[in-house]
């Protein structure tokens, strides 16, 4: 679509509106961070903040928001309209929902939405999703890896009015509080979401008051058209064709050791990209399921990465992206499918879409990244003198690019810049002691450009507890591209008093008596290109930094390096001359 259509809005005004929208969304995010009660919100930033129009189209989303939340806030608006109708929305109303049939996400992710009125008419919505620390269900924290129906996973909140005409719906709040284990923290986070929505609404109304509704929305239309044009231009540089790639998850958490293949077809036609999920598995008994909104996120994130990575997310940039998804698949599951582990498949699928596109644009696509959205949760035994809960998501290596090494110690592509909890915060909130957090030598896949390193974290439990641990890619480590080698896969290692040491990639309900130690080792990213083509000086620097061992330097990179990281140039030349 061309942006050359006649308009009465001058380019300077358009840019002022563009940057103001970005600032509003970012201010909402900052406000949420500063007022939330739970570390998963104010430290890990497991949330998103956005402005949408009255039809649910994305006006703009905060730059720090989770990428996996790019897709479906519009579904929240559409559900509000379906349930209440625009005529049933009054000034001061505010809505809350985590309905898995709308979003397909685990129940911890709760959306709060505020209609924005101008001259007695809804013109936009402010929306904030945040991960609630607890949502009830079978075990503290939710997101179990072995649930078989949604009812085991916690409280389902259909689209309901949290506020009516500015008055808090106390009955709904009491219902929620009664069904969760951490009402003080969760209600604090909810109030932070409410405050962030009000801030976004005030700032957006300030913008409309300054320029007028017609000017602001005409500017938004132009911004969308410009984003669409930029994305279409980038897509047009990809050769037309159908590109296919396949990856693997270990199992669905219920049928243990039954692999879950994830096959996608990426169709590039002119300036349009369609991701075809027809060959993903049927709905699974375990909690890997989700809904089409989340499947759309896979396509949007992957295309945005290569087409407009630095641009604020908006509806125009997503117009050139479609999906094909038949009913009854694990990405289009039906009630009462469990969805607690909705995220790992999405993260792997993003990488799989990129792997497919590497066949068309090999000079722009990274090798596989550690996209296993697994983690740790440890909690007090039932009947303990005090109730406590520790949760930790894992970081690993991102894949190498055709022109540089991968980044070390990052969360999945789902999470973007989301942070892990600092040791001090984790230790203050639960009886655990973080004994080590370090990058893992030799974990990044070897290549002309090396994959980012995975991480190792060891913690000790200071009171009797129960643990649940999940990783999903022990059999499918991050892949290398164009001769690069895969990264080292994930694994948990357990040293529990009274038991022989053991390891597992996924295990539930593990008794952890006081003094138990758990070590998690996460995957490194895949390498790109032949390792023997890596600059020997870079290999020597890797040895000096502790990223690569002397043995690995010799065995894989054919470089002779001393323990101090000094390169033996002649010996390296001789070694690399061997077949």
N, C-alpha and C positions, 0 to 999 in steps of 0.2 A: 504494500500500500504506500502510495506517495504521500509525502507531507507537504506537497506543493499546493494543496487546496487553499482557497481563499480563506483568510481569517482576519479578524479585527484585533487579534492579540499580537503585540509586537514581540520580537524574540527576547528582549531583555526581561519583559514580564514573565515570559515562559520560563526563563532560567531562574528568576526569583522564586516562582512557584515551585519549580523542580527542587531547588535546594532547601526551600522552606519545608516541603513535604519530607525530605530526607531528615532534616533537623527535628521535625515533630516526632517522627517515628523513633529516631535515636534518643530524643528526650524521654519518650515513654519508656524506652528500655533502661535508661539511666535511673529514672524514677523508680522503676520496679526493682532494680538492683539495690538501690539505697534503702528501700523500705521493706523488702522481703524478710521473712523470719528464718527460712531454711537455707542451709549452705548450698543445696542443689540448685537453688534459684540465684542467690546473691554471689556465690562463688563459681559454680559450674555453669551458670547462665543457660540452664535447660529451659528455654522459653522463646517466645517470639512476640513481637509487637508490630501492629500494622494499622493502616487506614484503608478502608474499602468503600466503594460507592454503594448506593442503595440496592444494586443488583448483585452485590457480592464480588465485583471485579476489583482486583488489587490496585489501589492507588499507589501505595508505597509501603515497604516493610523495612524495619530497622536493619542496619548493616550487620549487627551482631547477632541477629536471630538465627536459630538453627536452620540450616538449609533444608532439612527434611520437612520443615513446617511451611515451605514455600507454596504448598499445593492446595491446601484445603480450608483456609479460613473463609473463603467464599462459600463453602458448603454450610458453614455455620449461619451465614446470612440467609442463604436459601432456605434452610430449615426453619429459621425464625419466621420468614415470610410464609412458608407452607403451613406452619402451626398456627400463627396468629394473624397473618395478613398484615400488610402495611397499615391498614386502617385500625388494626388491633394494637398498634404500638403507640404509646403515649409518651410525652416528655417526662423524663425521669425514670423510664423503664430501663432495666438492664437484665441481660440474659446470661445463663451459665449452662454448659453442656459438656459431657465427655462421651456422648452416644457413639458406641463403636460401629453402629450401622450407618452413621453419617460420616465419621472420620476414619474408622478402621484402625485407630491407634489404641495403645494400651490405656486402661482407664485412668492411670495417673495423670494423663495430659488433659487438663480441664481448660476450656475456653470461656472467657468472660467477654461479653460484647455489649457495647453501649451505642444506641442509636444517636446520631447527631442531627438535631432539628434546626431548620432555618425557615423562619416565617411559617411555622406550623406544618412543616413538611420534612420528612426524613430525607436528607441529602447524602448521608454517609454513615459509616460505622467506625468506631474505634474498637479494636479487638486485641486481647492479650491471652496467649496460652502459656501456662506454666505447668511444670511437672510437680504434682503434689507428692509430698514425702510418703504419704500413706493414703490408700483409698479403700481400706477395709479388705475383705477377702480372706483367703485361707491363711496366708502368712504375712508378717509385717513387710511393708514396702511394696508388695505386689510384684509384678513382672516375673512370676514363676516360669520355669522352663518346662514344666510337665503338666500343666493344667489341660483338661479335656473339654471344658465348657466355660463360657463366659461368666457363669454365676460363681465359679470358684475364685474369680479374679478381683472382685470388689464391687463397689457401689456404682451402678450405671445411672447417670443423670441425663435424662432426655432434655431437650431444649425447654427450659423453664425460666420464669421471671424471678431473678434474684432480687430485684427491686421493682416495686410497682409505684409509679408516679413519685419516685424519689424515696419511697418508704421501703426499708429492708424487709424482705420476706422472711420473717423470723421462723416461721414453721419449716421452711426449706432448710434454713441454716441449722436448726435443731436436729432435723433429720440427718443431715450430712455429719454433724458433729458426733451424733450417737453411733455412727457406723465406721468411724475412723479411729486409729490408735493415737494419733498425734494432733488432737484438735487445736491446741494452742498454736503450734507452728503452722498448721495448714490454714487455719482461719487468719493468721497473720499474713500468710502469702496471698490468700484470697483478697484481703483488704488492700494489699499492695497492687494486685491486678486491677481492682476497682479504681484505685487512685491513679494508676497509669492510664487507664481508659479516660478518666475525666480530664487528665492533663492533655491527652491527645485531642479530645473533643474541644476543649477551650482553645487550644492553639490553632486548630483547623478553623474554628469559627472566627478567630482573629484574622486569619488569612482571607476568609470569605468577606468579612466586614471591610477589610482594606481594599480589596480588588473587585468585589461583587461576585455573586454566585456564577453568573454566566462566564465571566472572565476566567475564574479559577477552573471551572470544569472544561472550558475550551482549551485552557493550557494543559490540563491533564490529558485531554484527547490528543493534543499535539505531542506530548511527551510519550504517550503510548505508541503513537504512529512512528515516532522517531526510533523508539526502542525496537519496534517490530522491523523497521527498515534495516537497522544495524544487525539484528539477528539473522534476518533473511540474507543479507549480504554475506555474512559469515558462512551460512549454510550453503550458499551458491558456490562457494569455493571448494566444497566437498564433492567429489565425483558421484554422480547418480549411481545407485545400485542398492542391492540388498546385502547387508553384512550381518554375519551370524557369529555368536560366541556363546560359550557354555561354561558354567562354574558349578560349584557343589557346596552344599551344607552337609554337615555330618549326619544329622537326623532331625526329626521334628520335636524331640524331647520326650515323646511318648513311645514311638516305635524306635527304640534305641538301635543304633548301628544300621539303620535303613537310610541310605543316602538320599538327599533331596537334590536332584539336578535342576539347575536354573538355566534355561536356554532362552535366548532372546534373538530377535531379528530386528535390525535397524534399517529402515527403508528411507533412503534419501532420494527425493524427487524434486529437482529444481530448488526451490527455496523452502521446502517443507520437509520436516523429519517426523517419521512415525515409528514408534517403538511397538513392536508386535510381541505381546506376551502370551500368544496362543499356546506355546509349548511349555509354559511353566506347569508344575504339578497341580493336580486337583486339590481342593480344600483338604487340609491335613488334620488328623486327629489331635495333634499337638498345637501349641500356641504360636506357630509361625504365620498365622493367617492375618489378612488385613482386607481393606476395601479399596475400590478403584481410586479414591482420592489419593491414597498413599502411592499407588502405582503411578499415577500421574507425576508425583514428586520425583520418582526415579528418572523419568524422561526429562523433566524440567531441569533438574540439577545437572544431569550429564550434559545437556545441550548448552545450558548457561555457562558451564565451565569452559567450553570451547568457543562460545560465541560472544558472551558479554559478562565475563567474570567479575568485573569491578562496578557494574551498573546496579543501582538499587532495583530490587525485584519489583516489577509492575506487570500489569495484565498484558500490555502490548508486547513485551518481550517473550511472552508465552504463546502468542497466537500461532506461530509457525510450528507448534509442537502438538502432535496427536498421539494417542495410544490405541491399540487394538487389544481388548481384554474380554474374552468370553465369560459368561456367568459360571460360577461354581469352581473357579480356580482359587488357589491359595491367596491370590491378590484380589479376589472378588467373592470372598467367602460369605456364607449365609448364616444367620442366627441359628443356633447359639454358639457359633465357632469361637474358640478361645483365641485371643489376640495378644496375650501378654508379651510375647517375643516378636512382635510385628516388625521390629526394626532391623534385625540382622540380615534378613533376606533383602531388604531394600538397599542396605549399604553394599552388599555383594552385587546386587543387580546394577547399581550405578556403575561399579567397576566393570561389570560385564558388558554394559552398553559401550563404555569407553574402549574396552578390548575389541569389540566389534568394529568400532570406528577406526581403530588403529590400522585396520586393513586398508582404509581409504586415505587416511592422513597420518602416516606413521611418524612424521616429524613433529607432531603436536600432542601426542597422547602418552601419558605416563604408563609405566608398568603397574602391576597390581599393588594395591595398598592394603594395609591391615584394616579391613572393613568388617571386622567381627565385633558386633556391638554386644559383647558379653561383659560380665562384671561379677562383682562379689557382693553378697549381703550376709551379714552376721548379726544375730539378734539374741536377746536374752531368752532363756528357757521359760516356758509357761510356769507361772507361780513363783518366779524369782522375786527377791526382795525389791529390786528396782527393774524397770523396763528400759531397755536400751536397744539401739539399732545403728549399725554401721553399714554404709553402702559405698562402693567404690567402682567406678567404671575404668576401663583399662585403656592405656594409650599404646600405640605401636608406630611402626614406620610406614611412611607413604612411599609409593613407587617412584623410581627414578624417571626422569624425563629424558628426552633425546638430547638434551644439552646441559643437564646438571644432575647432581645427586638428589635423592629423595630426602624429604624432611624427616627428622627423628622425633619420636615421642609425641605423636599427635593422636587425637581421637579419629573416629571414622569420618568419611566424607559426609555422612548424615549430620555430623555435629559441627563441622567447620571449625571455628575458633573456640568452641566450648572448652572449658578448663576442667582439670581434675582438682579434687580438693587438696589443699596444702596439708601436709602431715599434721601441723599444729591444729588445724580445724577439725580434722578427723579424730585426733586424740582427745580434743576437748569435748567432743560429742558422744564418745563411746569408750568403753574400757579396752582399747586396742593400742598397741605401741608399734609405730612404723619403724622397723629396724633398718630398712634399706630401700632406696629408690634410685635406680641407676639405669643408664643405657646398657644394652646387652651387646658385648663384642661379638662379631661374626654373625649377627642376626639379620643384617641387611643382605639382600640378594646381591651377589657379585655381578659386575658388568662393567662396560666401558664407563657407565655412570652407575654408582652404587645405590641400592635401595636404602631408605632411611632405617635407622636402627629401632628395634623393639625395646621394650623396657622390662626391668625386673623390679618387683616390689615384694618385700617380705614384711609381714606383720605378725605380731604375737597377740594372742587373746589373753586378757588379764582377768577375766571372769568367765565362768562356764557359759557357753552359748551354743547356738545352732547355726550352721552355715549352709548357704546355697551358692553354687558357683556354675557359671555357664560361659562357655566359648563354643563357637559353632564351626570353626574352620580348621580343625586339626588335620583333616585329610585333604584340604585344599588351601595350602598356604598361598600368600600373594605371589602371583606369577610374574616371571620375567618376560620381557619382550625383545624380539630380534637378537636372540642369543644370550640375553640376560638370564640369570639364574633366580629361582624363587627365593623368597625370604624364609627364615626359620619359622615354623608354625607355633601356635599358642599352646600353653599347657599350664596346669596348676600342679603344685607339689605340696604334699601334706606331711607334717611331722606331728602326729597326735599322740600324747601320752597313752601308753597301753596298746598301741598298734604299731605294726611295721610301717615304715614310710611308704607312701603310695602316691600315685599321680593320676589325674583324670582331667579331661577337657570339659566335662559337664557332670555335675553330681548335686543331688538335692539332699536336704535334711541330714547333714553331717554333724554328729555331736562333736563339739570342740571344747573339751574341758580346759580349765585354766592352764596356761602355758603352751597351748597348741600353737604351732607356727604354720603359716601358709605362705607359700611363695607363688607368685604369678609371673610367668614369662610370656611376653606377648610377641607376636610375629613382627619381623622386619618387612619392609617393602621389597618388591621385586626389583631386580637390576635391569638395566637397559643396555643392550649391545654386548659384544664379546668381552669378557673380563680381561683377556690378554691384550686388548686394545686400550686398556686404561693407562693413563699417563703414570709411569712408575713413580714420579714425584708425588702424585696424589696418593698412591698406595703407601708410600713411606710416611706421608702426613697422617694417613689413617692409622698406621701403626703407632705413631707418636701420640695420637689422640686417644688411643685405646679402642678405636672402632673396629680394627681388624687385627687379628693375632699374627705373629710372625709365621706360624704354620700355615694359616689361611693365605697369607700374602704369597707364600712360595707355592702352595698346592694349587690355588685357584687363579691367582693373578700372574703366576710365574715371575715373581719379583723376589729378589734376595735382599732382605731387610734385617738389620740387627734389632735386638731388643730395645735399643735406644731410638730406633726409627731411622737409622742411617742406611741409605740405599747403596748397595754394591752395584755400580753401574755395569761393569764388565760381566760380573756373574749373572746379572739379570739378562743382559744381551744374549749370553750363551744359553741360558735356560729357555728364553723365549724362542731361540732358534731351533730348539728341539721340536719334533712333530708332536 
